[in-house]
Amino acid sequence: MAKIPLTVVGAELLRAELHRLKTVERHNAIAAIAEARSHGDLSENAEYDAAKEKQSFIEGRIAEVESKLSNAQIIDPKLLDAEGRCVFGATVDLEDSTSGDAVTYQIVGDDEADIKKGKISIGSPIARALISKYADDEVEVQTPGGLRKYLILDVRYE
């Protein structure tokens, strides 16, 4: 299986989720199944079916998170020596050439991406356009809303 790039923060979030799933969610699901069993006939017990379905979901998510962590390539942006290039983990300040609006994005893995927090996936069109570029470069990005041009103001490794 291919390595999955993750920032240090992203790996910690996955570890925390895995811990919560194993220590809290798994036990809650087992307790819900036991409670539903105590209600009698399992063949017509919707609570039992729902509890079993939730347990199945939790076990599937545990396996998925464990797989991602075991195949993770953890990259600490602070330790990068990319000589000012946009790379995975970099935080990039951009200016929209049309509107003049400034935005800041950090290039992260798929599991960490959250546009509201300024984190974009390495596979996104903007991140793909930024990779290997430097401050003061202009990039064109084909977005669903059309072609956009950005000026790279700064590249940081935080």
N, C-alpha and C positions, 0 to 999 in steps of 0.2 A: 504494500500500500504506500502511496506517496506521502511524503512528509506534509504536515499541515502547519503553515506558519502561524504563530501566535506571539503576541507581545507578552511581556512578563505579567502585566495586569490582566490580560485575557486568560492566561493560564491559571492565575490565582482565582479568577471568577469561576472558571470551570471546576477547579478543585473544590471551591466553596459550594458550588451547586451539587457536586458529587457527594460531598460530606452531608449536606442537607438531605439529599435523596436517600442516602443509606441510613442515616440516623433518625430522621424525623418522618419523612414521607413513607418510607417502606414500613415502618412500625405502625403508622396511622392506617395504612391500607390493610395490614394484617388484623388490626383491631376492628376495622370496619367489616371485614369478612367474618370474623368471629361473632360480632354483634348480629350480622345478617343471618348467620347460621342458627343463632338462638331463636329466630322467629319461626322456625319450622321448615315446612316443605320447600326444598331448594328449587324444584322444577318450576314453581310459579312465583319465585321470590325476586322481584326486580332490584331490591337493595343488594342482594347477593351478586346478581349479574353485574350491577354497576360497580360494586367493590372489586370484583374480580377483574373487570375491564380496567379500572384505575390501577390496580396492582400490575397488570400486564404493561400498561403504559409506563409506569415508574421503572419496572425492570428493563424495558426497552431503552428508556432514556439513560439509565445507569450504564448499560452496555455501550450506548452511543458515546457518552462522555468519556468512559474509560478508554474506548478505542481512539477517540480524538487526542486524549492526553498521552496515550502510549505512542502515537504517531506524530506528536507535536514537535516542531522545531521552534523552540522558544528563542525569540530575538529581543534583546534589550537595546532599545534605540540609543540609550546613553552611551553604550559601548561601541557604537558604530563609528567607523572612520570612513565615511562615504565622500569626504572632500566636497561637501556642499551639494551633492546630488540628491534628488528625490529617490528614496528607497523605502522598502517596507519598514514601517515603524516611524518614519519621519513625519514631522508636523509641518505643514506647508501653508503659508499665508498667500492668498490669491486675491487678485483684483479683477472683477469682471470688466473686460475692455469696453463693453457696450454701456453698461449702467454705472460703472465706477464703484459698485458695491464690493466691499472687502469681505472675504470669508476665510476661515481657517479650518483645515481638515488634517486629521491624522490618518495615515494609510495603515490599515489593520487587516486581520484575517476575517474571513466570512462570518465566523461566530461572534466576533466583537463589533461588527459594523452596526452603527446607530447614527443615522444622519442628524438626529436631533442633538446628539452630543458631539457632533463634528467628527465622527469616526466613519471613514468610508472603506469599503472592502477593496482589497488588492485587485479583485476582478472587475470592479466597476469601471465604466468608461472614463471617468475623470482620473482615477488612480492609474489606469493603463496609460493615459496620455501624459501623466506627470512623471512616471518612472524614468529615471536617468536624466531628467532635465535639471537645470540649475536656476538659481535666483536670477531674475531679469530676463529669463526665457519667456517667450509667449507660446502658449499651447492652444490648439484647437480641439474641441471635444464635441463629438456627435452625440447629442442627447435626444431623448424622445421629443423635446420641444424645439429641436433644430440645432444648428451649429452654434457653439458658443466659444468665445475666445477669452482666455485668462492670461494675465501677466503674473508670473511667480515673483512675489515680493521678497519672500524669505523661506529658507529651509532650515528647520531646527531638529535636533535629536534629543527629545526630552524623556 
